[in-house]
Amino acid sequence: MPIPKPKSSEKKSDFVSRCVAEIKGEYPNNQGVAICISQWDNEKFANYEWDDCMRDQMDRGYSVLTSQKICGWIKNRNQ
């Protein structure tokens, strides 16, 4: 069975709960939770624009350099 994908309006906690329930027969609970969280992150950050990422990181209080490193890591991870 494929790993479920988040619905556009779904909150992270709701998605992870739904996802774990759908794959519970295939993976142990802890592994299922990790898989579902990874799926959420992959979908959420797949189209994360550089400017949006930088703004979000700066809003969290990171410096420009740290924000660039975080956004660079996200960008490289999704290529």
mmCIF file of the N, C-alpha and C atoms, coordinates in Angstrom:
data_MODEL
# 
_entry.id   MODEL 
# 
loop_
_atom_site.group_PDB 
_atom_site.id 
_atom_site.type_symbol 
_atom_site.label_atom_id 
_atom_site.label_alt_id 
_atom_site.label_comp_id 
_atom_site.label_asym_id 
_atom_site.label_entity_id 
_atom_site.label_seq_id 
_atom_site.pdbx_PDB_ins_code 
_atom_site.Cartn_x 
_atom_site.Cartn_y 
_atom_site.Cartn_z 
_atom_site.occupancy 
_atom_site.B_iso_or_equiv 
_atom_site.pdbx_formal_charge 
_atom_site.auth_seq_id 
_atom_site.auth_comp_id 
_atom_site.auth_asym_id 
_atom_site.auth_atom_id 
_atom_site.pdbx_PDB_model_num 
ATOM 1   N N  . MET A 1 1  ? 0.842  -1.175 0.000  1.00 0.00 ? 1  MET A N  1 
ATOM 2   C CA . MET A 1 1  ? 0.000  0.000  0.000  1.00 0.00 ? 1  MET A CA 1 
ATOM 3   C C  . MET A 1 1  ? 0.889  1.240  0.000  1.00 0.00 ? 1  MET A C  1 
ATOM 4   N N  . PRO A 1 2  ? 0.595  2.223  -0.866 1.00 0.00 ? 2  PRO A N  1 
ATOM 5   C CA . PRO A 1 2  ? 1.409  3.446  -0.876 1.00 0.00 ? 2  PRO A CA 1 
ATOM 6   C C  . PRO A 1 2  ? 1.182  4.275  0.388  1.00 0.00 ? 2  PRO A C  1 
ATOM 7   N N  . ILE A 1 3  ? 2.165  5.089  0.691  1.00 0.00 ? 3  ILE A N  1 
ATOM 8   C CA . ILE A 1 3  ? 2.071  5.991  1.840  1.00 0.00 ? 3  ILE A CA 1 
ATOM 9   C C  . ILE A 1 3  ? 1.076  7.095  1.475  1.00 0.00 ? 3  ILE A C  1 
ATOM 10  N N  . PRO A 1 4  ? 0.105  7.389  2.339  1.00 0.00 ? 4  PRO A N  1 
ATOM 11  C CA . PRO A 1 4  ? -0.861 8.459  2.048  1.00 0.00 ? 4  PRO A CA 1 
ATOM 12  C C  . PRO A 1 4  ? -0.176 9.814  1.898  1.00 0.00 ? 4  PRO A C  1 
ATOM 13  N N  . LYS A 1 5  ? -0.837 10.715 1.214  1.00 0.00 ? 5  LYS A N  1 
ATOM 14  C CA . LYS A 1 5  ? -0.354 12.091 1.069  1.00 0.00 ? 5  LYS A CA 1 
ATOM 15  C C  . LYS A 1 5  ? -1.275 13.018 1.843  1.00 0.00 ? 5  LYS A C  1 
ATOM 16  N N  . PRO A 1 6  ? -0.713 14.110 2.377  1.00 0.00 ? 6  PRO A N  1 
ATOM 17  C CA . PRO A 1 6  ? -1.555 15.062 3.111  1.00 0.00 ? 6  PRO A CA 1 
ATOM 18  C C  . PRO A 1 6  ? -2.570 15.736 2.194  1.00 0.00 ? 6  PRO A C  1 
ATOM 19  N N  . LYS A 1 7  ? -3.743 15.983 2.736  1.00 0.00 ? 7  LYS A N  1 
ATOM 20  C CA . LYS A 1 7  ? -4.745 16.758 2.023  1.00 0.00 ? 7  LYS A CA 1 
ATOM 21  C C  . LYS A 1 7  ? -4.395 18.231 2.192  1.00 0.00 ? 7  LYS A C  1 
ATOM 22  N N  . SER A 1 8  ? -4.817 19.065 1.270  1.00 0.00 ? 8  SER A N  1 
ATOM 23  C CA . SER A 1 8  ? -4.393 20.466 1.273  1.00 0.00 ? 8  SER A CA 1 
ATOM 24  C C  . SER A 1 8  ? -4.745 21.216 2.554  1.00 0.00 ? 8  SER A C  1 
ATOM 25  N N  . SER A 1 9  ? -5.890 20.931 3.148  1.00 0.00 ? 9  SER A N  1 
ATOM 26  C CA . SER A 1 9  ? -6.300 21.677 4.341  1.00 0.00 ? 9  SER A CA 1 
ATOM 27  C C  . SER A 1 9  ? -6.027 20.915 5.637  1.00 0.00 ? 9  SER A C  1 
ATOM 28  N N  . GLU A 1 10 ? -5.348 19.789 5.550  1.00 0.00 ? 10 GLU A N  1 
ATOM 29  C CA . GLU A 1 10 ? -5.132 18.927 6.709  1.00 0.00 ? 10 GLU A CA 1 
ATOM 30  C C  . GLU A 1 10 ? -4.011 19.442 7.606  1.00 0.00 ? 10 GLU A C  1 
ATOM 31  N N  . LYS A 1 11 ? -4.235 19.410 8.912  1.00 0.00 ? 11 LYS A N  1 
ATOM 32  C CA . LYS A 1 11 ? -3.193 19.777 9.871  1.00 0.00 ? 11 LYS A CA 1 
ATOM 33  C C  . LYS A 1 11 ? -2.226 18.604 10.015 1.00 0.00 ? 11 LYS A C  1 
ATOM 34  N N  . LYS A 1 12 ? -1.007 18.924 10.435 1.00 0.00 ? 12 LYS A N  1 
ATOM 35  C CA . LYS A 1 12 ? 0.011  17.892 10.566 1.00 0.00 ? 12 LYS A CA 1 
ATOM 36  C C  . LYS A 1 12 ? -0.430 16.767 11.494 1.00 0.00 ? 12 LYS A C  1 
ATOM 37  N N  . SER A 1 13 ? -0.952 17.099 12.662 1.00 0.00 ? 13 SER A N  1 
ATOM 38  C CA . SER A 1 13 ? -1.347 16.064 13.622 1.00 0.00 ? 13 SER A CA 1 
ATOM 39  C C  . SER A 1 13 ? -2.470 15.190 13.062 1.00 0.00 ? 13 SER A C  1 
ATOM 40  N N  . ASP A 1 14 ? -3.404 15.800 12.335 1.00 0.00 ? 14 ASP A N  1 
ATOM 41  C CA . ASP A 1 14 ? -4.494 15.028 11.737 1.00 0.00 ? 14 ASP A CA 1 
ATOM 42  C C  . ASP A 1 14 ? -3.964 14.098 10.650 1.00 0.00 ? 14 ASP A C  1 
ATOM 43  N N  . PHE A 1 15 ? -3.046 14.617 9.834  1.00 0.00 ? 15 PHE A N  1 
ATOM 44  C CA . PHE A 1 15 ? -2.472 13.785 8.779  1.00 0.00 ? 15 PHE A CA 1 
ATOM 45  C C  . PHE A 1 15 ? -1.701 12.607 9.367  1.00 0.00 ? 15 PHE A C  1 
ATOM 46  N N  . VAL A 1 16 ? -0.843 12.874 10.347 1.00 0.00 ? 16 VAL A N  1 
ATOM 47  C CA . VAL A 1 16 ? -0.026 11.802 10.917 1.00 0.00 ? 16 VAL A CA 1 
ATOM 48  C C  . VAL A 1 16 ? -0.921 10.727 11.527 1.00 0.00 ? 16 VAL A C  1 
ATOM 49  N N  . SER A 1 17 ? -1.963 11.127 12.225 1.00 0.00 ? 17 SER A N  1 
ATOM 50  C CA . SER A 1 17 ? -2.897 10.153 12.804 1.00 0.00 ? 17 SER A CA 1 
ATOM 51  C C  . SER A 1 17 ? -3.556 9.305  11.719 1.00 0.00 ? 17 SER A C  1 
ATOM 52  N N  . ARG A 1 18 ? -4.035 9.947  10.686 1.00 0.00 ? 18 ARG A N  1 
ATOM 53  C CA . ARG A 1 18 ? -4.682 9.234  9.575  1.00 0.00 ? 18 ARG A CA 1 
ATOM 54  C C  . ARG A 1 18 ? -3.705 8.320  8.864  1.00 0.00 ? 18 ARG A C  1 
ATOM 55  N N  . CYS A 1 19 ? -2.533 8.836  8.592  1.00 0.00 ? 19 CYS A N  1 
ATOM 56  C CA . CYS A 1 19 ? -1.505 8.084  7.883  1.00 0.00 ? 19 CYS A CA 1 
ATOM 57  C C  . CYS A 1 19 ? -1.099 6.831  8.667  1.00 0.00 ? 19 CYS A C  1 
ATOM 58  N N  . VAL A 1 20 ? -0.821 6.987  9.954  1.00 0.00 ? 20 VAL A N  1 
ATOM 59  C CA . VAL A 1 20 ? -0.414 5.853  10.792 1.00 0.00 ? 20 VAL A CA 1 
ATOM 60  C C  . VAL A 1 20 ? -1.516 4.799  10.803 1.00 0.00 ? 20 VAL A C  1 
ATOM 61  N N  . ALA A 1 21 ? -2.761 5.239  10.895 1.00 0.00 ? 21 ALA A N  1 
ATOM 62  C CA . ALA A 1 21 ? -3.881 4.292  10.898 1.00 0.00 ? 21 ALA A CA 1 
ATOM 63  C C  . ALA A 1 21 ? -3.951 3.510  9.581  1.00 0.00 ? 21 ALA A C  1 
ATOM 64  N N  . GLU A 1 22 ? -3.635 4.180  8.472  1.00 0.00 ? 22 GLU A N  1 
ATOM 65  C CA . GLU A 1 22 ? -3.719 3.535  7.168  1.00 0.00 ? 22 GLU A CA 1 
ATOM 66  C C  . GLU A 1 22 ? -2.583 2.550  6.919  1.00 0.00 ? 22 GLU A C  1 
ATOM 67  N N  . ILE A 1 23 ? -1.418 2.769  7.531  1.00 0.00 ? 23 ILE A N  1 
ATOM 68  C CA . ILE A 1 23 ? -0.271 1.889  7.260  1.00 0.00 ? 23 ILE A CA 1 
ATOM 69  C C  . ILE A 1 23 ? 0.082  0.995  8.440  1.00 0.00 ? 23 ILE A C  1 
ATOM 70  N N  . LYS A 1 24 ? -0.746 0.980  9.482  1.00 0.00 ? 24 LYS A N  1 
ATOM 71  C CA . LYS A 1 24 ? -0.401 0.272  10.718 1.00 0.00 ? 24 LYS A CA 1 
ATOM 72  C C  . LYS A 1 24 ? -0.143 -1.215 10.519 1.00 0.00 ? 24 LYS A C  1 
ATOM 73  N N  . GLY A 1 25 ? -0.751 -1.836 9.550  1.00 0.00 ? 25 GLY A N  1 
ATOM 74  C CA . GLY A 1 25 ? -0.525 -3.257 9.314  1.00 0.00 ? 25 GLY A CA 1 
ATOM 75  C C  . GLY A 1 25 ? 0.793  -3.560 8.626  1.00 0.00 ? 25 GLY A C  1 
ATOM 76  N N  . GLU A 1 26 ? 1.428  -2.546 8.070  1.00 0.00 ? 26 GLU A N  1 
ATOM 77  C CA . GLU A 1 26 ? 2.656  -2.743 7.308  1.00 0.00 ? 26 GLU A CA 1 
ATOM 78  C C  . GLU A 1 26 ? 3.925  -2.373 8.066  1.00 0.00 ? 26 GLU A C  1 
ATOM 79  N N  . TYR A 1 27 ? 3.796  -1.507 9.060  1.00 0.00 ? 27 TYR A N  1 
ATOM 80  C CA . TYR A 1 27 ? 4.967  -1.010 9.784  1.00 0.00 ? 27 TYR A CA 1 
ATOM 81  C C  . TYR A 1 27 ? 4.688  -0.999 11.278 1.00 0.00 ? 27 TYR A C  1 
ATOM 82  N N  . PRO A 1 28 ? 5.715  -1.242 12.104 1.00 0.00 ? 28 PRO A N  1 
ATOM 83  C CA . PRO A 1 28 ? 5.536  -1.061 13.545 1.00 0.00 ? 28 PRO A CA 1 
ATOM 84  C C  . PRO A 1 28 ? 5.153  0.394  13.828 1.00 0.00 ? 28 PRO A C  1 
ATOM 85  N N  . ASN A 1 29 ? 4.472  0.650  14.943 1.00 0.00 ? 29 ASN A N  1 
ATOM 86  C CA . ASN A 1 29 ? 3.938  1.985  15.232 1.00 0.00 ? 29 ASN A CA 1 
ATOM 87  C C  . ASN A 1 29 ? 4.995  3.084  15.165 1.00 0.00 ? 29 ASN A C  1 
ATOM 88  N N  . ASN A 1 30 ? 6.138  2.911  15.834 1.00 0.00 ? 30 ASN A N  1 
ATOM 89  C CA . ASN A 1 30 ? 7.160  3.973  15.826 1.00 0.00 ? 30 ASN A CA 1 
ATOM 90  C C  . ASN A 1 30 ? 7.675  4.240  14.420 1.00 0.00 ? 30 ASN A C  1 
ATOM 91  N N  . GLN A 1 31 ? 7.857  3.183  13.640 1.00 0.00 ? 31 GLN A N  1 
ATOM 92  C CA . GLN A 1 31 ? 8.327  3.365  12.273 1.00 0.00 ? 31 GLN A CA 1 
ATOM 93  C C  . GLN A 1 31 ? 7.245  4.041  11.435 1.00 0.00 ? 31 GLN A C  1 
ATOM 94  N N  . GLY A 1 32 ? 5.997  3.671  11.659 1.00 0.00 ? 32 GLY A N  1 
ATOM 95  C CA . GLY A 1 32 ? 4.897  4.295  10.928 1.00 0.00 ? 32 GLY A CA 1 
ATOM 96  C C  . GLY A 1 32 ? 4.802  5.787  11.202 1.00 0.00 ? 32 GLY A C  1 
ATOM 97  N N  . VAL A 1 33 ? 4.987  6.157  12.464 1.00 0.00 ? 33 VAL A N  1 
ATOM 98  C CA . VAL A 1 33 ? 4.954  7.583  12.822 1.00 0.00 ? 33 VAL A CA 1 
ATOM 99  C C  . VAL A 1 33 ? 6.077  8.324  12.097 1.00 0.00 ? 33 VAL A C  1 
ATOM 100 N N  . ALA A 1 34 ? 7.278  7.762  12.108 1.00 0.00 ? 34 ALA A N  1 
ATOM 101 C CA . ALA A 1 34 ? 8.416  8.409  11.434 1.00 0.00 ? 34 ALA A CA 1 
ATOM 102 C C  . ALA A 1 34 ? 8.167  8.531  9.935  1.00 0.00 ? 34 ALA A C  1 
ATOM 103 N N  . ILE A 1 35 ? 7.629  7.503  9.330  1.00 0.00 ? 35 ILE A N  1 
ATOM 104 C CA . ILE A 1 35 ? 7.334  7.535  7.889  1.00 0.00 ? 35 ILE A CA 1 
ATOM 105 C C  . ILE A 1 35 ? 6.306  8.618  7.583  1.00 0.00 ? 35 ILE A C  1 
ATOM 106 N N  . CYS A 1 36 ? 5.273  8.703  8.401  1.00 0.00 ? 36 CYS A N  1 
ATOM 107 C CA . CYS A 1 36 ? 4.212  9.682  8.149  1.00 0.00 ? 36 CYS A CA 1 
ATOM 108 C C  . CYS A 1 36 ? 4.686  11.113 8.372  1.00 0.00 ? 36 CYS A C  1 
ATOM 109 N N  . ILE A 1 37 ? 5.512  11.328 9.378  1.00 0.00 ? 37 ILE A N  1 
ATOM 110 C CA . ILE A 1 37 ? 6.077  12.664 9.590  1.00 0.00 ? 37 ILE A CA 1 
ATOM 111 C C  . ILE A 1 37 ? 6.977  13.046 8.418  1.00 0.00 ? 37 ILE A C  1 
ATOM 112 N N  . SER A 1 38 ? 7.781  12.109 7.940  1.00 0.00 ? 38 SER A N  1 
ATOM 113 C CA . SER A 1 38 ? 8.637  12.371 6.777  1.00 0.00 ? 38 SER A CA 1 
ATOM 114 C C  . SER A 1 38 ? 7.801  12.690 5.543  1.00 0.00 ? 38 SER A C  1 
ATOM 115 N N  . GLN A 1 39 ? 6.720  11.966 5.367  1.00 0.00 ? 39 GLN A N  1 
ATOM 116 C CA . GLN A 1 39 ? 5.841  12.219 4.227  1.00 0.00 ? 39 GLN A CA 1 
ATOM 117 C C  . GLN A 1 39 ? 5.258  13.628 4.307  1.00 0.00 ? 39 GLN A C  1 
ATOM 118 N N  . TRP A 1 40 ? 4.830  14.037 5.494  1.00 0.00 ? 40 TRP A N  1 
ATOM 119 C CA . TRP A 1 40 ? 4.302  15.393 5.697  1.00 0.00 ? 40 TRP A CA 1 
ATOM 120 C C  . TRP A 1 40 ? 5.369  16.427 5.328  1.00 0.00 ? 40 TRP A C  1 
ATOM 121 N N  . ASP A 1 41 ? 6.579  16.245 5.875  1.00 0.00 ? 41 ASP A N  1 
ATOM 122 C CA . ASP A 1 41 ? 7.666  17.200 5.619  1.00 0.00 ? 41 ASP A CA 1 
ATOM 123 C C  . ASP A 1 41 ? 8.009  17.254 4.137  1.00 0.00 ? 41 ASP A C  1 
ATOM 124 N N  . ASN A 1 42 ? 8.087  16.106 3.487  1.00 0.00 ? 42 ASN A N  1 
ATOM 125 C CA . ASN A 1 42 ? 8.428  16.069 2.059  1.00 0.00 ? 42 ASN A CA 1 
ATOM 126 C C  . ASN A 1 42 ? 7.395  16.813 1.231  1.00 0.00 ? 42 ASN A C  1 
ATOM 127 N N  . GLU A 1 43 ? 6.130  16.608 1.531  1.00 0.00 ? 43 GLU A N  1 
ATOM 128 C CA . GLU A 1 43 ? 5.069  17.289 0.788  1.00 0.00 ? 43 GLU A CA 1 
ATOM 129 C C  . GLU A 1 43 ? 5.050  18.787 1.087  1.00 0.00 ? 43 GLU A C  1 
ATOM 130 N N  . LYS A 1 44 ? 5.193  19.136 2.355  1.00 0.00 ? 44 LYS A N  1 
ATOM 131 C CA . LYS A 1 44 ? 5.121  20.544 2.760  1.00 0.00 ? 44 LYS A CA 1 
ATOM 132 C C  . LYS A 1 44 ? 6.269  21.363 2.158  1.00 0.00 ? 44 LYS A C  1 
ATOM 133 N N  . PHE A 1 45 ? 7.464  20.796 2.163  1.00 0.00 ? 45 PHE A N  1 
ATOM 134 C CA . PHE A 1 45 ? 8.626  21.555 1.726  1.00 0.00 ? 45 PHE A CA 1 
ATOM 135 C C  . PHE A 1 45 ? 8.977  21.372 0.252  1.00 0.00 ? 45 PHE A C  1 
ATOM 136 N N  . ALA A 1 46 ? 8.258  20.537 -0.458 1.00 0.00 ? 46 ALA A N  1 
ATOM 137 C CA . ALA A 1 46 ? 8.562  20.280 -1.865 1.00 0.00 ? 46 ALA A CA 1 
ATOM 138 C C  . ALA A 1 46 ? 8.496  21.555 -2.700 1.00 0.00 ? 46 ALA A C  1 
ATOM 139 N N  . ASN A 1 47 ? 7.564  22.429 -2.387 1.00 0.00 ? 47 ASN A N  1 
ATOM 140 C CA . ASN A 1 47 ? 7.380  23.671 -3.158 1.00 0.00 ? 47 ASN A CA 1 
ATOM 141 C C  . ASN A 1 47 ? 7.645  24.905 -2.314 1.00 0.00 ? 47 ASN A C  1 
ATOM 142 N N  . TYR A 1 48 ? 8.548  24.779 -1.358 1.00 0.00 ? 48 TYR A N  1 
ATOM 143 C CA . TYR A 1 48 ? 8.845  25.871 -0.434 1.00 0.00 ? 48 TYR A CA 1 
ATOM 144 C C  . TYR A 1 48 ? 9.741  26.880 -1.149 1.00 0.00 ? 48 TYR A C  1 
ATOM 145 N N  . GLU A 1 49 ? 9.180  28.019 -1.473 1.00 0.00 ? 49 GLU A N  1 
ATOM 146 C CA . GLU A 1 49 ? 9.925  29.051 -2.194 1.00 0.00 ? 49 GLU A CA 1 
ATOM 147 C C  . GLU A 1 49 ? 11.030 29.637 -1.311 1.00 0.00 ? 49 GLU A C  1 
ATOM 148 N N  . TRP A 1 50 ? 12.140 29.987 -1.928 1.00 0.00 ? 50 TRP A N  1 
ATOM 149 C CA . TRP A 1 50 ? 13.300 30.512 -1.210 1.00 0.00 ? 50 TRP A CA 1 
ATOM 150 C C  . TRP A 1 50 ? 12.926 31.725 -0.357 1.00 0.00 ? 50 TRP A C  1 
ATOM 151 N N  . ASP A 1 51 ? 12.234 32.676 -0.952 1.00 0.00 ? 51 ASP A N  1 
ATOM 152 C CA . ASP A 1 51 ? 11.869 33.894 -0.216 1.00 0.00 ? 51 ASP A CA 1 
ATOM 153 C C  . ASP A 1 51 ? 10.957 33.588 0.972  1.00 0.00 ? 51 ASP A C  1 
ATOM 154 N N  . ASP A 1 52 ? 10.027 32.659 0.774  1.00 0.00 ? 52 ASP A N  1 
ATOM 155 C CA . ASP A 1 52 ? 9.150  32.262 1.881  1.00 0.00 ? 52 ASP A CA 1 
ATOM 156 C C  . ASP A 1 52 ? 9.956  31.599 2.990  1.00 0.00 ? 52 ASP A C  1 
ATOM 157 N N  . CYS A 1 53 ? 10.870 30.743 2.610  1.00 0.00 ? 53 CYS A N  1 
ATOM 158 C CA . CYS A 1 53 ? 11.718 30.060 3.584  1.00 0.00 ? 53 CYS A CA 1 
ATOM 159 C C  . CYS A 1 53 ? 12.555 31.066 4.366  1.00 0.00 ? 53 CYS A C  1 
ATOM 160 N N  . MET A 1 54 ? 13.190 31.976 3.659  1.00 0.00 ? 54 MET A N  1 
ATOM 161 C CA . MET A 1 54 ? 14.028 32.973 4.325  1.00 0.00 ? 54 MET A CA 1 
ATOM 162 C C  . MET A 1 54 ? 13.198 33.816 5.294  1.00 0.00 ? 54 MET A C  1 
ATOM 163 N N  . ARG A 1 55 ? 12.038 34.254 4.859  1.00 0.00 ? 55 ARG A N  1 
ATOM 164 C CA . ARG A 1 55 ? 11.167 35.056 5.724  1.00 0.00 ? 55 ARG A CA 1 
ATOM 165 C C  . ARG A 1 55 ? 10.759 34.257 6.970  1.00 0.00 ? 55 ARG A C  1 
ATOM 166 N N  . ASP A 1 56 ? 10.386 33.000 6.772  1.00 0.00 ? 56 ASP A N  1 
ATOM 167 C CA . ASP A 1 56 ? 9.981  32.160 7.907  1.00 0.00 ? 56 ASP A CA 1 
ATOM 168 C C  . ASP A 1 56 ? 11.122 31.975 8.906  1.00 0.00 ? 56 ASP A C  1 
ATOM 169 N N  . GLN A 1 57 ? 12.327 31.752 8.403  1.00 0.00 ? 57 GLN A N  1 
ATOM 170 C CA . GLN A 1 57 ? 13.467 31.525 9.293  1.00 0.00 ? 57 GLN A CA 1 
ATOM 171 C C  . GLN A 1 57 ? 13.842 32.814 10.029 1.00 0.00 ? 57 GLN A C  1 
ATOM 172 N N  . MET A 1 58 ? 13.806 33.931 9.314  1.00 0.00 ? 58 MET A N  1 
ATOM 173 C CA . MET A 1 58 ? 14.110 35.214 9.943  1.00 0.00 ? 58 MET A CA 1 
ATOM 174 C C  . MET A 1 58 ? 13.058 35.543 11.012 1.00 0.00 ? 58 MET A C  1 
ATOM 175 N N  . ASP A 1 59 ? 11.788 35.210 10.726 1.00 0.00 ? 59 ASP A N  1 
ATOM 176 C CA . ASP A 1 59 ? 10.721 35.427 11.711 1.00 0.00 ? 59 ASP A CA 1 
ATOM 177 C C  . ASP A 1 59 ? 10.941 34.579 12.961 1.00 0.00 ? 59 ASP A C  1 
ATOM 178 N N  . ARG A 1 60 ? 11.613 33.459 12.807 1.00 0.00 ? 60 ARG A N  1 
ATOM 179 C CA . ARG A 1 60 ? 11.922 32.586 13.952 1.00 0.00 ? 60 ARG A CA 1 
ATOM 180 C C  . ARG A 1 60 ? 13.132 33.090 14.732 1.00 0.00 ? 60 ARG A C  1 
ATOM 181 N N  . GLY A 1 61 ? 13.773 34.139 14.228 1.00 0.00 ? 61 GLY A N  1 
ATOM 182 C CA . GLY A 1 61 ? 14.879 34.742 14.950 1.00 0.00 ? 61 GLY A CA 1 
ATOM 183 C C  . GLY A 1 61 ? 16.261 34.318 14.480 1.00 0.00 ? 61 GLY A C  1 
ATOM 184 N N  . TYR A 1 62 ? 16.332 33.559 13.391 1.00 0.00 ? 62 TYR A N  1 
ATOM 185 C CA . TYR A 1 62 ? 17.636 33.150 12.869 1.00 0.00 ? 62 TYR A CA 1 
ATOM 186 C C  . TYR A 1 62 ? 18.294 34.287 12.103 1.00 0.00 ? 62 TYR A C  1 
ATOM 187 N N  . SER A 1 63 ? 19.614 34.268 12.082 1.00 0.00 ? 63 SER A N  1 
ATOM 188 C CA . SER A 1 63 ? 20.364 35.262 11.304 1.00 0.00 ? 63 SER A CA 1 
ATOM 189 C C  . SER A 1 63 ? 20.209 34.961 9.815  1.00 0.00 ? 63 SER A C  1 
ATOM 190 N N  . VAL A 1 64 ? 20.635 35.893 8.986  1.00 0.00 ? 64 VAL A N  1 
ATOM 191 C CA . VAL A 1 64 ? 20.581 35.696 7.535  1.00 0.00 ? 64 VAL A CA 1 
ATOM 192 C C  . VAL A 1 64 ? 21.404 34.465 7.155  1.00 0.00 ? 64 VAL A C  1 
ATOM 193 N N  . LEU A 1 65 ? 22.609 34.337 7.691  1.00 0.00 ? 65 LEU A N  1 
ATOM 194 C CA . LEU A 1 65 ? 23.476 33.209 7.355  1.00 0.00 ? 65 LEU A CA 1 
ATOM 195 C C  . LEU A 1 65 ? 22.846 31.877 7.762  1.00 0.00 ? 65 LEU A C  1 
ATOM 196 N N  . THR A 1 66 ? 22.316 31.803 8.963  1.00 0.00 ? 66 THR A N  1 
ATOM 197 C CA . THR A 1 66 ? 21.675 30.567 9.422  1.00 0.00 ? 66 THR A CA 1 
ATOM 198 C C  . THR A 1 66 ? 20.435 30.276 8.588  1.00 0.00 ? 66 THR A C  1 
ATOM 199 N N  . SER A 1 67 ? 19.662 31.298 8.262  1.00 0.00 ? 67 SER A N  1 
ATOM 200 C CA . SER A 1 67 ? 18.479 31.118 7.422  1.00 0.00 ? 67 SER A CA 1 
ATOM 201 C C  . SER A 1 67 ? 18.862 30.585 6.052  1.00 0.00 ? 67 SER A C  1 
ATOM 202 N N  . GLN A 1 68 ? 19.946 31.113 5.486  1.00 0.00 ? 68 GLN A N  1 
ATOM 203 C CA . GLN A 1 68 ? 20.419 30.628 4.186  1.00 0.00 ? 68 GLN A CA 1 
ATOM 204 C C  . GLN A 1 68 ? 20.833 29.164 4.270  1.00 0.00 ? 68 GLN A C  1 
ATOM 205 N N  . LYS A 1 69 ? 21.475 28.774 5.348  1.00 0.00 ? 69 LYS A N  1 
ATOM 206 C CA . LYS A 1 69 ? 21.881 27.381 5.512  1.00 0.00 ? 69 LYS A CA 1 
ATOM 207 C C  . LYS A 1 69 ? 20.660 26.469 5.620  1.00 0.00 ? 69 LYS A C  1 
ATOM 208 N N  . ILE A 1 70 ? 19.683 26.880 6.412  1.00 0.00 ? 70 ILE A N  1 
ATOM 209 C CA . ILE A 1 70 ? 18.469 26.074 6.574  1.00 0.00 ? 70 ILE A CA 1 
ATOM 210 C C  . ILE A 1 70 ? 17.735 25.948 5.240  1.00 0.00 ? 70 ILE A C  1 
ATOM 211 N N  . CYS A 1 71 ? 17.545 27.061 4.559  1.00 0.00 ? 71 CYS A N  1 
ATOM 212 C CA . CYS A 1 71 ? 16.825 27.036 3.289  1.00 0.00 ? 71 CYS A CA 1 
ATOM 213 C C  . CYS A 1 71 ? 17.609 26.287 2.214  1.00 0.00 ? 71 CYS A C  1 
ATOM 214 N N  . GLY A 1 72 ? 18.908 26.388 2.249  1.00 0.00 ? 72 GLY A N  1 
ATOM 215 C CA . GLY A 1 72 ? 19.746 25.628 1.316  1.00 0.00 ? 72 GLY A CA 1 
ATOM 216 C C  . GLY A 1 72 ? 19.609 24.140 1.552  1.00 0.00 ? 72 GLY A C  1 
ATOM 217 N N  . TRP A 1 73 ? 19.577 23.730 2.809  1.00 0.00 ? 73 TRP A N  1 
ATOM 218 C CA . TRP A 1 73 ? 19.409 22.314 3.136  1.00 0.00 ? 73 TRP A CA 1 
ATOM 219 C C  . TRP A 1 73 ? 18.052 21.818 2.641  1.00 0.00 ? 73 TRP A C  1 
ATOM 220 N N  . ILE A 1 74 ? 17.004 22.603 2.865  1.00 0.00 ? 74 ILE A N  1 
ATOM 221 C CA . ILE A 1 74 ? 15.666 22.216 2.412  1.00 0.00 ? 74 ILE A CA 1 
ATOM 222 C C  . ILE A 1 74 ? 15.647 22.113 0.896  1.00 0.00 ? 74 ILE A C  1 
ATOM 223 N N  . LYS A 1 75 ? 16.224 23.085 0.213  1.00 0.00 ? 75 LYS A N  1 
ATOM 224 C CA . LYS A 1 75 ? 16.238 23.087 -1.255 1.00 0.00 ? 75 LYS A CA 1 
ATOM 225 C C  . LYS A 1 75 ? 16.992 21.865 -1.796 1.00 0.00 ? 75 LYS A C  1 
ATOM 226 N N  . ASN A 1 76 ? 18.158 21.583 -1.243 1.00 0.00 ? 76 ASN A N  1 
ATOM 227 C CA . ASN A 1 76 ? 18.950 20.440 -1.702 1.00 0.00 ? 76 ASN A CA 1 
ATOM 228 C C  . ASN A 1 76 ? 18.243 19.120 -1.428 1.00 0.00 ? 76 ASN A C  1 
ATOM 229 N N  . ARG A 1 77 ? 17.558 19.050 -0.316 1.00 0.00 ? 77 ARG A N  1 
ATOM 230 C CA . ARG A 1 77 ? 16.847 17.825 0.064  1.00 0.00 ? 77 ARG A CA 1 
ATOM 231 C C  . ARG A 1 77 ? 15.715 17.521 -0.902 1.00 0.00 ? 77 ARG A C  1 
ATOM 232 N N  . ASN A 1 78 ? 15.124 18.545 -1.477 1.00 0.00 ? 78 ASN A N  1 
ATOM 233 C CA . ASN A 1 78 ? 13.963 18.377 -2.349 1.00 0.00 ? 78 ASN A CA 1 
ATOM 234 C C  . ASN A 1 78 ? 14.301 18.344 -3.829 1.00 0.00 ? 78 ASN A C  1 
ATOM 235 N N  . GLN A 1 79 ? 15.552 18.280 -4.164 1.00 0.00 ? 79 GLN A N  1 
ATOM 236 C CA . GLN A 1 79 ? 15.919 18.214 -5.583 1.00 0.00 ? 79 GLN A CA 1 
ATOM 237 C C  . GLN A 1 79 ? 16.071 16.786 -6.025 1.00 0.00 ? 79 GLN A C  1 
# 
